[in-house]
Amino acid sequence: MVNTILFDLDGTLLRMGQKEFLSAYISKLAKIFDRLGYEPKPGIDALWAGTYAMVKNDGSKLNKERFWNTFSKSLNLSEEDVVRAEAACDSFYTKEFDEVRAIAEPSDISAKLVKDMAKKGFQVVLATNPLFPECAVETRLSWINLCISDFSHVTHYGNSSFCKPSLGYYEQVLKIIDREPNECLMVGNNPSEDMIACSLGIEGFLVSGYVEGDPPSENFEYKEGTLEDLAGYFDSFSTNHT
């Protein structure tokens, strides 16, 4: 019986397209690199190199370590430079990053879904791809009137050592939250990154509207619909989850 809901964030609870998000995000972040004295293009190239290193992480190091090790090597930074860059980025995510909210579609249903399921006794997890620090996740959640404390567990680059679509990501989450696959439902907008969880025995619900990514290489059964459809599906669940 499902007693745990794993929610993706971008394109799922947070209604926005990845292309528009990245365009707005990168243009803002480039200004931070400029303040740090890095040329924007090498800075952005280092950002993508660090992101790629996280996506390919094998579990031996935290994503945060993978990112900053790769980023620093790309720009030949000293340890002191890295500390300064990380502090500047954290400051960015709690300040200027908030301006990116303008591209997100206003939504009341996301917060209602999360809070209603928690009230019904479900464990609610934010299973967002852990490519950002916790402060960046917190900022994005605020755009839909949610916060870190609304979830029993939130994945971010400081507590994860895999990324989607690696099955290691889902296995790590299951271990942390102490749940079996058949106790969980993964809600996301990306067939290859989110619905791949179905291969472990996790139930899947693909949220329409901002679907991105190719179908999984294998055929998995999962439900599909809007957030409103998801709310109706949740209503069919038993409220006794103790």
Salt bridges, closest charged atoms under 4 A:
ASP8 OD1 - LYS164 NZ 2.98
ASP10 OD1 - ARG140 NE 2.95
ASP45 OD2 - LYS41 NZ 2.88
ASP58 OD1 - ARG66 NH2 2.93
GLU86 OE2 - LYS64 NZ 2.93
GLU96 OE2 - ARG35 NH1 2.82
ASP98 OD1 - ARG101 NH2 3.17
GLU99 OE1 - LYS28 NZ 2.57
ASP116 OD2 - LYS112 NZ 2.65
ASP194 OD1 - LYS164 NZ 2.80
GLU203 OE2 - LYS223 NZ 3.81
ASP235 OD1 - LYS120 NZ 3.57
